[in-house]
Amino acid sequence: MNPLDNLPQVRKVLYVIQWVLNGVATVLGAYFAAVGRDIDRLPEWYVVSLAVLPVLWTYLGITASKNTPAP
């Protein structure tokens, strides 16, 4: 059982956080590309975030799909 299934307000807040983090990661990626950073010179925290964020997005996406009414 997913604890977020029964907490719609918590899910809503997490979706907003996910949206903001996705925007920040995208803008930072564009910035690093614009300044010509090699992949080996990217900050470690950024590389880790690129590994962790998709896992969280998948978890929230599965929760969202279970709580979205079918048409």
C-alpha positions as CSV (number, residue, x, y, z in Angstrom):
1,M,0.0,0.0,0.0
2,N,1.2,3.4,-0.9
3,P,0.7,5.9,2.0
4,L,0.1,8.7,-0.5
5,D,-3.1,7.0,-1.8
6,N,-5.1,8.3,1.1
7,L,-3.4,11.7,1.5
8,P,-4.5,13.9,-1.5
9,Q,-3.2,17.1,0.0
10,V,0.3,15.7,0.6
11,R,0.3,14.3,-3.0
12,K,-0.6,17.8,-4.3
13,V,2.3,19.4,-2.4
14,L,4.7,16.7,-3.6
15,Y,3.5,17.3,-7.2
16,V,4.3,21.0,-6.9
17,I,7.7,20.2,-5.4
18,Q,8.3,17.7,-8.3
19,W,7.4,20.4,-10.8
20,V,9.7,23.0,-9.3
21,L,12.6,20.5,-9.0
22,N,12.1,19.5,-12.6
23,G,12.2,23.1,-13.7
24,V,15.4,23.8,-11.7
25,A,17.1,20.7,-13.0
26,T,16.2,21.6,-16.6
27,V,17.4,25.2,-16.2
28,L,20.7,24.1,-14.6
29,G,21.2,21.6,-17.3
30,A,20.8,24.3,-19.9
31,Y,23.1,26.6,-18.0
32,F,25.8,23.9,-17.8
33,A,25.5,23.2,-21.5
34,A,25.7,26.9,-22.3
35,V,28.9,27.4,-20.3
36,G,30.4,24.4,-22.0
37,R,30.8,22.2,-18.9
38,D,32.1,18.7,-19.8
39,I,30.1,15.9,-18.2
40,D,33.2,15.1,-16.1
41,R,33.1,18.6,-14.6
42,L,29.5,18.7,-13.6
43,P,29.0,19.2,-9.8
44,E,28.5,16.0,-8.0
45,W,25.3,17.1,-6.4
46,Y,23.8,17.7,-9.8
47,V,24.8,14.3,-11.1
48,V,23.3,12.7,-8.0
49,S,20.1,14.7,-8.4
50,L,19.8,13.4,-12.0
51,A,20.0,9.9,-10.7
52,V,17.6,10.4,-7.8
53,L,14.9,12.6,-9.3
54,P,13.6,10.1,-11.9
55,V,13.1,7.5,-9.2
56,L,10.9,10.0,-7.2
57,W,9.1,11.0,-10.4
58,T,8.3,7.4,-11.2
59,Y,7.0,6.8,-7.6
60,L,4.8,9.9,-7.8
61,G,3.7,9.0,-11.3
62,I,2.5,5.6,-10.3
63,T,0.7,7.1,-7.4
64,A,-0.9,9.7,-9.7
65,S,-2.0,7.1,-12.2
66,K,-3.7,5.1,-9.5
67,N,-5.6,8.2,-8.3
68,T,-6.6,9.7,-11.6
69,P,-10.2,8.7,-12.7
70,A,-10.5,7.0,-16.0
71,P,-12.4,8.9,-18.8
